[in-house]
Amino acid sequence: MTLHPKTKEAYQLFHNGILALSRAERAGIRIDMEKVEREQQILTRKIAKLEDRFRQTKFYRHWEHSMNGKVNINSNHQLSIFLYKIKKIKPEKITESGQGSTDDEALRTLNLPELDDLLEIRKLKKIRDTYLNSFTREQVDGYVHPVFNLHLVKTYRSSSDSPNFQNIPAKDEEAMSICRKVLFPRPGHILLEADFKSIEVAMSACYNHDTQLIHYLKNPSSDMHADMAKQIFLLDTFDKSEKSNKLLRIATKNGFVFPEFYGDYFGNCAINMACRWCGLPQGTWTTGQGVEIVQGGKQVYLSDHFISKGIKSFAAFTKHIEKVENDFWGRRFAEYAEWKNRWWSVYQKHGYIDLLTGFRCQGVMSYNDITNYPIQGTAFHCLLWSIIEIDQIMRQEQWDSKLIGQIHDSMIFDVHPDEFPHVCDIIRKVTCEWLPKTWSWINVPLYVELEAAPVDGSWMEKEKV
């Protein structure tokens, strides 16, 4: 760690970045307002139907009685009182104030069928009232012009507003489909997204120099998530092209590896993987539960597989994940773990940490902040540097294509079909060749994944290039 931030270089990156992003803001992204209005109407009808059905349940009638008829299904406070004080359900997650949590994750873990409609109502209202309404509110002549800020986030990442372009759903398939299918390029053009692949993992290797992590990133034939899936799910063989194994790999990646990197612990990881990804209950397991997997050439239920390995309950699985976590940090990524502790000690001594890109994080920060801020900030700076370079080339060569937005580790372009091959070539050169040469501390390969929609196609229609 250097205790001498390169303030001038950091300032110049943000100065040039603001100018490049202002041109993206001015370009804007086209929005089909007829589609927006139609989707809002469809959502309103769905919400009304779900609310009527929910009000017919015994769950709702009990809630209504406990509140003397004054039920507000949108009130998390009311719901918390009803669930945890009146129905005496033990909360699976506690808020900072010590109350039982009513966020989506907490409610799903309660395994109450009556809450399914309530969760669906919440989701559809958010799509309609948060996402689609922001498009309606902010559009000007059929275009939205999101603002990209570089001065509001502690990690020195960007933020967005008016509307928040970075908040458009990407994980929930239904929400993503509804929101992205109303966004289009200029007539006759192509929407292109360039996404840095695993950029935060790559940046963590630049800080911690973990030998095993660097091996995974430098060797395309290796697969960190597949190796962890075999260990977590006690698999003798693993073929990630097989459908069930592919699911287990994704569950491992998003339910264990990345959460552990970001500071989560084995208890939450066990719930995520077993219950949310694989459909197993919290309690004793019996035959025929969870997803079906292929092992030894046979298709078996996950519960049957675990029982055959001596893990017969969620509690036993949690203890197994605790051992996996100890091995994860004690053996597999021991150098990464040592770097985390070293950086925490440096922060405790000096009160700040310096990023490789010249920025300084200071003030009150937690252990997880200290070990995540440098990675998140630096990953975005790789994107910002690339945006600046591509914007300069775009103006010098007078492209008809335009940069129209960015989402932390990806860039969105509105591309003229005749320029499409050249734009893709420049993106790959800037991100994967020129950037590592400019910042010599980058010690692993960088990869960018390109996805494009057909001419005049919506953002939802994009496919890998």
Secondary structure, DSSP 8 states (H G I E B T S, - for coil): --SS--HHHHHHHHHHHHHHHHHHHHH-EEE-HHHHHHHHHHHHHHHHHHHHHHTTSHHHHHHHHHTTT---TT-HHHHHHIIIIIS----SSB-TTSSB--SHHHHHHTT-TTHHHHHHHHHHHHIIIIIIHHHHHH-BTTEE--EEESSS-TTS--EEESS-GGGS-SSSHHHHHHHHTTEE-STT-EEEEEEETTHHHHHHHHHH--HHHHHHHH-TT--HHHHHHHHHTT-S---TTSHHHHHHHHHHIIIIIHHHHTT--HHHHHHIIIIIIT---SSB--TT-S-EEEETTEEEEHHHHHHHTT--BHHHHHHHHHHHHHHIIIIITHHHHHHHHHHHHHHHHHSEEE-TTS-EEESS--HHHHHHHHHHHHHHHHHHHHHHHHHHHHHHTT-S-EEEEE-SSEEEEEE-GGGHHHHHHHHHHIIIIIHHHHSTT--S---EEEEE--TT--GGG-EE-
